[in-house]
Amino acid sequence: MSEAPEAAPRRTDPRTFVVRAISLLSQLVLPILVGGFAIFDEGKFDDVVAYFVPLVVAVVGANLLFAYLRWRRLTYTVGSADIRVESGVLSRSARSVPYERIQDVSLEQKPIPRLFGLVEVKFETGAGGGDDIALAYLPESEGERLRELVRSRREEGLAESGTEDLSPAEQPQLLFAMSTRRVLTFGFFEFSLAIVAVLGGLAQQFDFILPFEVWDWRAWREQFAAPGQWLAGLGFLAQVVGIAVAFGSLVLVGVATGVIRTTLREWGFRLERSDKGLRRRRGLLTRTDLVMPVHRVQALRVRTGPVRRLFGWHSLKLVSLASDSGSANHEAVPFAQIEEIAPVVAETGFALPDDAVEWHRAAPASCIDGFLLGLAAMGAIAVCAAILGRIDLALVPLLLGGPLIGVHGFLRWRWDRHAIGRRQLYVRHGWLAPRLTIAAREKLHSVEIVRHPLARLRGYATLHFGLAGGHLRMRGLALGDARRIRNAVLQSMAERDFSFVVESRVEGD
């Protein structure tokens, strides 16, 4: 298939104006209702007709006009070497991003655009959220076509004539999917009390509706005075039951919030292997369609949690060049057993550690120094408490903090490990919620040996590896081991010049 470059500026779909107008109006509903309620509550009906209604009409009209001008003034141009976007009503801005800088192209459908069959096309550059560009909104077919066109020009390049030859797409291969039961199970492990914080924020904003001050503890004490006296009269057992019911209610709210949030985010999760990379689709109300190019993956992160590890549940995240924006868009497998994650890892060209991998722990000197530094901090807190005359509190940091720091340091030394393979690095970290990072040696950006004064004195160091999508460290290595690993990684980095490589895959160890 051959297609000429689009040199003429184009606008987004005209229905974008309707979508933006509805979104802006939905944001005004709550302030209008609150303002109307406040005026009616004061009995100023004449002010409603004379001032409030015209003000609402003016605000709504201004928002509709702004939505139209914003749509009218936004244009995009798909050129032979870059994509250009011009926007702005009063201040105009023009941005141009070359195809080789675009790391990922994703499609997102929020509830209102989804009703109109529109998508938002996002181009991630890997240089942070400020340098990314987005086109909102385009028809689904146009979004798919533009995504494939940009990817093809980025990966294959264009001939001087401006034409391109797109080979037929391969049949997608399903790698992982989440059923309704799996999504709900995942939600039970995503305990969250975010709804409590949201309700607290709403109560603070609209505290004038409540008959008492939200953050006045005396008012809350008066509200619960009568129920508290009734509960106290029932005896010790009834009080225990009441506390258990209150705690259970809080747990129920947290579990329900986690299930709802997870269902909205992960509904219909599908991960497929396409000719362009790993394609992930998910979402109930907001539907996202993201393709993660395999050859741009620098590292993998396999994580679990304190509770889910008991049941063997893990998650897999890809660290690629476009992860620098800090988003979580590269979560490939959010909730699965390790045997379900292994095929996805194999598709990325990486390999999970096997029995042949030689694991190493941090130098004992670094763990001892960490314990002594923590103990010194507890001692300083105890001294401050003694100076303030709180001898009873001065013993708490020493009697409680010291043992906890010692146990934590021992468990970290026991579980934190690192290993170096022929093509990959392995770093395990954490004893309560373990996580494993697998990095490709040849795709790292830099290697740095960091030594603070105590580490220089005691002969150990920390290795920092450069990743576009995060941090990778090996802590507390003996200085000789740190230099050996650094030299090995630098040699791997020098073996491949990625400025001339279109695609590379990491060979398994």
Summary of the structure (lengths in Angstrom):
residues: 509
radius of gyration: 28.8
end to end distance: 39.4
largest distance: 88.8
contacts: 1484
relative contact order: 0.08
helix: 49%
strand: 23%
